[in-house]
């Protein structure tokens, strides 16, 4: 697995976003870094969630991706998605 580069990441190169980061910036980071997900950290640097391309796909699938979502923080968007999933569930 090491030869495939799995689990061999330099911690200083791991891309993270703050929970206060606007969603548009999170999406830009996913595309720019060509990654499938990004850890969401709080002010203390602790991982509080993960935002993935699948999360973005969910918003587009249910036709809920709007300008308001793009301006909202990633924390707000993830919370809203949880509420939507609870209602579907």
N, C-alpha and C positions, 0 to 999 in steps of 0.2 A: 504494500500500500504506500510505503514511503516513496518508492520510485514513481508512483503516479501522482505524488504531491498531495496526497490526502492526509490531512491532519498535520501538515508541516508548515503552518503559517507563522511568520514572525509577528508576535503580538503588537509590535510597534507599527505594523502595516495594516492592522485590521481597521476597516472603516466603521465608524460608529456615528450615530446622530443623537443629539440631545432630544429629550421628550418635548421640548419647546420648539423644535425645528418645524417650519412649515412643510406640509406634505410635498409641495412642488420641489423643494430642495432635496427631500428624501428620494423622490423619483429620479431627479437629476443625478444623484449620487449612484443609484442603482445602475443607471445607464452608463454614466461616465466610467465607473469602475468595473463594469461588466460583471456584476455580482447579482445573485438571486435574492439575497436578503441582507439586512443590516441590523445589528443590535441597536436598540434604543436605550440610552443611558440617562440617568437623572443627573442633577447638579453635582452629586458626589462621585460620578463615574460608574455607578452600579447599574448593571443591566436590569431594566425593568420590563422590557418587552422585545420583540423582534418584528420588524416590518419587512414583508417580502413582496416579490412581484405577484404572488398569488393573492395577496391582500388587494393590490391595485386591480388585478383581474376581477376580483369579486365585485368591487365598486363599479367597474364597467359592465359586468354581466347583469347587475341589477339596475343599471342605468341611473346610478346615484352619484356618478363622478361629476362634480360641478366646479365652477370657479371658487365657490365657497369652500369646498373640500380642499382644493389646492392651496388656499390661503390658511386653512386651519392647521393647528399643530398636529404632528403625528400622534401625540397622545390623545387629542380630541377625536381624531379620525378612528383610531383603534377602539376607543371607548364606544363610539357610535356604531362601529361594525359589530361589536359584541352585543349591543342592544338589538341590532337588526337580526343577528343570528339567533338570539334568544326568542324573538318573535316568530322566526321561521321554524324553530326547532320543535 
